[in-house]
Amino acid sequence: MKFCTPSYTLLLVFLFGGLVSVYGQQSISGHVYDEITKGIAGVVVSCGIHMAQTDENGHYEISVYGDEKYVQISIPQRYLVSVEQTRPIFYQEIVNNRSVYNFHLLKNKKDDTNHVVIVQTDVQAASETEYDIYKEAIVSDINLLLPQYAYSDIFGLDLGDMVGDKPELFPNYIHSMSSLPIPFFRTIGNHDMAYWGRSHETSERHFNQYFGPTTYSFNKGNAHYVVLNNNFFIGRDYFYMGYIDEKTFKWLEKDLSYVPKDKLVFLLVHIPTQLQAERKPFVYDYTALAGVTVNASALYQLLENYETHIISGHTHCNQNVVHHERLYEHNTAAACGTWWQADICTDGTPRGYAVYEVHGNDVEWYYKSAGHDRTYQMRVYRDPETHTIIANIWNYDPLWKVEWFENGVKKGDMEQFEGIDPLARELLSDKRKLKYDWISPSATGHLFRAEGIDDLSKVEVRVTDRFGHVYTEVLKK
């Protein structure tokens, strides 16, 4: 019996190890063309964490490993992709015995340097009837808004929870939006996941079937949009946590390596990264794990060279957090309100969606309550027993100003406090009237009050947002 010498053993390992590496991957290539079949240079193409950029002829070549599902492009500025029932087709599924994947783009006829984004989240319908309500309440409202931006490049974002744990309803969700003439890019939510699998990697399959990859990017004007999956299924029942895995971090690092530092970045996730400016000590319980992104600090480090707006959903509340002057998080209220049980969310925010108006690197935003015009930015209550007025200003952030006037005389700034919205308390406290007994009103910090009010006085609440827009609400005698 012969034994291999150490040097011969190393040679075998090297040779066969190399063969395993070669056979564990393949190379694919293709072109990115415009509508006249001219190659487009500089387009980033990715397959998992492997990326390449098209050359001057629009050609790319990239390595594919065995478990990758898609080859996809980061749609370049000034270009569009084809759309199927609001679904942008920026990807192709990798199939056996095929090595060429070409992409055909359309030149955008509108200048996307200035563009408008409609952001909805948590449609979370659990029946066909609820999708009918969604179509009537939200989709119709968006359709009424669109003519105001007829000359703007406009698209939508859905931040996830499109269904309520019922993947068989994805076709209903898609059909309910079919009247919208704009594309919607989508983020997976925890209620869109495939539960009961053995690992996180099994949880994306329903989303993949209808919308493609869960991690991707695209460009509009001077803005770079990044969509990530931060719903980490832990492989037990329906449990998950807010977490970004290493593969996603590596993908994001490479994606950002193609993005100049003067670009504006929008990061789209379902679960918020952090809901307060100050980082709190980590608490190991399910509410903490499932409510925010536990490793958000690593994400912030990757974004530190960019002016970034993080937009999230999940909470069924509305909140704006200024992490620092170049990092802003918008946690967006639910399109379904309180799971279609009331037309407000648990913090009193009306069901609706957010609108972002992007002009180069400048961004303005507002919350659009369904059934109201854009000036509807607060709800004001008078409590005759305590001689107090309370204002719920759902899109407030620290640069807003909240004042009150009595009989035309300015009395000062209203006091901010944390509490329960009076209407939310009224509608959501009686469990007998609700479909789900776990629904409760939520405490919120976007409440303001003024005390010692004469019940016969005419009271005006005047709010000035960070962009100088003024909103008023008057309570008459």
SVG drawing of the C-alpha trace seen along z (x, -y; Angstrom):
<svg xmlns="http://www.w3.org/2000/svg" viewBox="-69 -88 75 90">
<polyline fill="none" stroke="black" stroke-width="0.4" points="0.0,0.0 1.4,-3.3 1.0,-6.5 1.0,-9.9 3.8,-12.3 2.7,-15.6 3.6,-17.5 1.7,-15.1 -1.3,-15.4 -1.3,-19.1 -1.1,-18.9 -4.2,-16.7 -6.1,-19.0 -5.2,-22.0 -6.2,-20.3 -9.4,-18.8 -10.3,-21.8 -9.9,-23.8 -12.2,-21.5 -14.8,-21.8 -14.6,-25.5 -14.9,-25.5 -17.8,-23.1 -19.5,-24.9 -20.0,-28.0 -20.7,-29.1 -20.2,-32.2 -23.1,-34.1 -23.0,-37.1 -25.2,-39.3 -25.9,-42.9 -28.0,-45.7 -29.7,-47.5 -31.8,-50.5 -34.9,-50.3 -32.9,-50.6 -30.6,-47.8 -27.7,-50.1 -25.6,-49.0 -25.8,-51.0 -22.6,-51.4 -22.1,-51.5 -25.1,-49.5 -24.5,-47.4 -25.5,-43.8 -25.6,-41.4 -26.1,-37.8 -26.1,-37.4 -23.1,-39.2 -21.2,-39.0 -21.5,-42.2 -20.2,-43.6 -20.6,-46.8 -21.4,-46.9 -18.7,-48.1 -19.0,-50.7 -21.0,-48.2 -23.4,-47.3 -21.8,-43.9 -21.3,-42.2 -19.9,-38.9 -20.4,-37.6 -19.9,-34.4 -22.9,-32.5 -22.8,-30.1 -25.2,-27.2 -27.7,-28.6 -28.3,-31.9 -31.8,-32.5 -31.6,-35.7 -29.5,-37.9 -30.7,-41.5 -29.8,-45.0 -29.6,-48.2 -31.8,-50.2 -29.8,-53.3 -31.1,-56.8 -32.9,-58.1 -34.1,-54.6 -37.2,-52.4 -37.9,-48.7 -41.0,-47.0 -43.9,-46.7 -46.4,-43.9 -49.4,-45.0 -47.3,-47.5 -44.4,-45.0 -41.1,-46.3 -39.2,-43.5 -35.6,-44.3 -34.5,-40.6 -34.4,-37.3 -34.6,-33.8 -31.4,-31.7 -32.2,-28.5 -30.1,-25.4 -28.3,-25.2 -28.6,-29.0 -25.7,-31.3 -26.9,-34.5 -29.2,-37.0 -29.9,-40.3 -31.9,-43.2 -33.8,-45.8 -34.5,-49.2 -36.6,-52.1 -35.4,-55.7 -37.4,-57.7 -39.2,-60.5 -39.3,-62.5 -36.4,-64.1 -36.0,-61.9 -33.7,-64.4 -37.0,-65.6 -39.3,-62.7 -42.1,-61.7 -42.4,-58.6 -45.6,-57.2 -44.9,-55.0 -47.4,-52.6 -47.0,-49.8 -48.9,-47.1 -51.9,-46.6 -52.1,-43.3 -55.4,-42.2 -56.6,-38.7 -59.6,-38.3 -60.9,-39.3 -63.3,-41.7 -60.4,-43.5 -58.7,-43.9 -61.9,-45.5 -61.8,-48.0 -58.1,-48.6 -58.9,-49.3 -61.7,-51.7 -59.9,-53.5 -56.2,-53.6 -55.8,-52.7 -58.6,-55.1 -57.0,-57.9 -53.6,-57.4 -55.3,-57.5 -56.9,-60.8 -53.5,-62.2 -51.6,-61.2 -52.9,-64.0 -51.2,-66.5 -47.9,-65.1 -48.8,-64.5 -45.5,-66.1 -43.3,-64.3 -41.6,-61.0 -43.5,-59.0 -43.3,-55.5 -44.4,-53.7 -42.8,-51.7 -44.6,-49.1 -42.7,-48.3 -44.2,-44.9 -46.9,-43.0 -48.9,-42.9 -50.9,-39.9 -51.8,-38.8 -50.1,-35.4 -52.1,-34.2 -49.8,-33.8 -52.8,-32.6 -54.0,-36.2 -51.0,-37.7 -52.9,-37.6 -55.7,-39.5 -53.2,-42.1 -51.7,-42.4 -55.2,-42.7 -56.4,-45.3 -53.5,-47.6 -53.9,-47.0 -55.6,-50.3 -52.5,-52.2 -50.5,-53.4 -47.2,-53.5 -44.7,-50.8 -44.4,-49.8 -41.2,-48.4 -41.7,-46.1 -40.1,-45.0 -40.9,-41.7 -42.6,-42.0 -42.8,-39.4 -46.4,-38.5 -45.3,-37.9 -42.8,-35.2 -43.3,-31.5 -43.5,-30.3 -42.9,-26.8 -39.7,-26.2 -36.5,-24.9 -34.4,-28.1 -34.5,-31.7 -33.5,-30.8 -36.8,-29.0 -38.9,-32.0 -38.7,-34.1 -40.2,-31.7 -43.8,-33.2 -42.4,-36.7 -39.9,-35.4 -42.7,-33.8 -44.6,-37.0 -42.0,-39.8 -38.5,-38.4 -35.5,-39.1 -35.9,-40.6 -32.6,-42.6 -32.0,-44.9 -31.4,-48.6 -32.3,-51.1 -31.5,-54.8 -33.6,-57.9 -31.9,-61.1 -29.3,-61.7 -30.9,-59.2 -30.0,-55.6 -32.8,-53.4 -31.9,-50.2 -34.4,-47.5 -33.3,-45.0 -34.9,-42.1 -34.5,-42.6 -37.2,-40.0 -35.1,-37.2 -37.2,-34.0 -35.7,-31.9 -36.9,-28.5 -39.6,-28.0 -43.3,-28.4 -44.0,-32.0 -41.3,-33.8 -38.8,-36.2 -36.6,-39.1 -35.4,-42.3 -31.9,-41.4 -29.7,-41.8 -27.6,-38.8 -24.0,-38.8 -24.8,-37.9 -27.0,-41.0 -24.4,-43.2 -21.8,-42.0 -24.3,-42.7 -24.9,-46.2 -21.2,-46.9 -20.6,-46.0 -23.7,-47.8 -22.6,-51.0 -19.1,-50.7 -20.7,-51.8 -22.5,-54.8 -20.7,-58.2 -20.7,-59.8 -22.7,-62.8 -25.7,-60.6 -28.8,-60.7 -29.6,-57.2 -33.0,-55.8 -33.0,-52.6 -36.3,-50.6 -36.9,-48.0 -40.0,-46.6 -39.0,-46.5 -37.7,-49.8 -34.0,-50.1 -34.4,-52.1 -37.3,-54.1 -35.4,-56.6 -32.4,-58.8 -30.5,-57.5 -29.4,-53.9 -30.9,-52.0 -29.3,-49.0 -30.1,-45.7 -33.0,-43.7 -33.3,-40.1 -37.0,-39.6 -39.3,-38.9 -40.8,-42.4 -37.3,-44.0 -36.1,-41.4 -39.2,-41.6 -39.8,-45.4 -36.5,-46.9 -33.4,-45.8 -31.1,-44.4 -27.8,-45.0 -28.8,-48.4 -25.5,-50.0 -23.6,-48.0 -26.0,-49.2 -25.5,-52.8 -21.7,-52.4 -22.1,-51.3 -24.3,-54.4 -22.2,-56.9 -20.7,-58.6 -24.2,-59.2 -27.1,-61.4 -29.7,-58.7 -33.4,-58.4 -34.5,-55.1 -38.2,-54.3 -39.8,-51.5 -43.2,-50.2 -44.3,-47.3 -45.5,-49.2 -48.9,-50.5 -47.8,-53.9 -46.2,-57.0 -43.0,-58.4 -40.0,-60.4 -36.6,-59.9 -33.5,-62.0 -30.6,-59.7 -28.2,-62.5 -28.2,-65.3 -27.4,-62.9 -29.4,-59.9 -33.2,-60.2 -35.8,-57.4 -39.4,-57.6 -41.6,-54.9 -44.7,-54.9 -48.3,-54.3 -50.3,-51.4 -52.5,-51.5 -54.9,-49.2 -55.2,-51.4 -56.0,-49.0 -56.1,-45.8 -59.2,-47.1 -61.0,-47.4 -60.8,-51.2 -59.7,-53.9 -57.0,-55.1 -53.8,-53.3 -53.2,-52.4 -51.5,-55.8 -54.4,-57.8 -52.7,-58.4 -55.3,-58.1 -54.8,-55.2 -53.0,-56.5 -49.5,-56.7 -46.5,-59.0 -45.4,-61.1 -41.8,-62.2 -40.9,-64.9 -37.3,-64.7 -35.5,-67.5 -31.9,-66.6 -30.5,-66.1 -33.4,-67.9 -36.3,-66.0 -39.7,-67.2 -42.3,-64.8 -45.8,-64.7 -48.3,-62.1 -51.4,-61.8 -54.4,-60.6 -56.8,-58.6 -60.0,-60.6 -58.4,-64.0 -56.3,-66.5 -52.6,-67.0 -53.4,-69.8 -55.0,-67.4 -52.0,-67.0 -53.5,-66.9 -56.6,-66.1 -57.5,-68.4 -59.7,-67.5 -61.2,-69.6 -61.6,-68.1 -64.2,-70.2 -63.6,-68.3 -59.9,-69.2 -60.1,-72.4 -57.4,-71.0 -57.0,-70.8 -55.0,-67.9 -53.5,-67.8 -52.3,-64.7 -49.7,-65.8 -48.8,-62.5 -46.0,-63.5 -44.2,-65.7 -40.5,-65.9 -38.2,-68.1 -38.1,-70.9 -41.9,-71.4 -43.4,-74.2 -46.7,-73.8 -48.5,-76.9 -52.0,-77.7 -54.1,-80.8 -57.1,-81.7 -59.7,-84.1 -57.1,-85.2 -54.4,-85.9 -51.2,-83.8 -50.8,-82.0 -47.5,-80.1 -46.2,-76.7 -48.1,-73.6 -46.5,-71.0 -45.4,-67.7 -46.3,-64.6 -46.6,-60.8 -50.1,-59.4 -53.0,-57.7 -54.9,-59.4 -58.5,-60.0 -60.1,-58.6 -57.9,-55.5 -58.9,-54.9 -62.5,-55.2 -62.4,-52.9 -59.9,-50.3 -60.4,-49.7 -63.6,-47.6 -62.4,-44.2 -66.0,-43.0 -66.1,-45.3 -62.9,-44.1 -62.1,-41.1 -58.8,-40.6 -58.6,-40.7 -54.9,-41.6 -55.5,-45.1 -55.0,-47.9 -54.3,-51.7 -50.6,-52.6 -48.9,-55.3 -47.4,-58.0 -45.1,-60.9 -46.7,-63.1 -49.3,-64.5 -49.4,-68.1 -51.6,-69.9 -52.5,-73.2 -54.3,-73.6 -56.5,-76.1 -58.7,-76.7 -61.9,-78.6 -64.7,-76.3 -66.3,-79.3 -63.1,-80.3 -62.3,-80.0 -59.0,-78.0 -56.7,-77.7 -53.8,-75.2 -51.2,-76.4 -48.5,-74.0 -45.5,-74.8 -43.6,-71.9 -39.8,-71.7 -40.4,-73.0 -42.4,-76.1 -45.8,-74.8 -48.5,-76.0 -51.5,-74.0 -54.3,-75.2 -57.2,-73.6 -59.9,-75.7 -62.1,-74.6 -65.0,-77.0 -66.9,-77.9"/>
</svg>
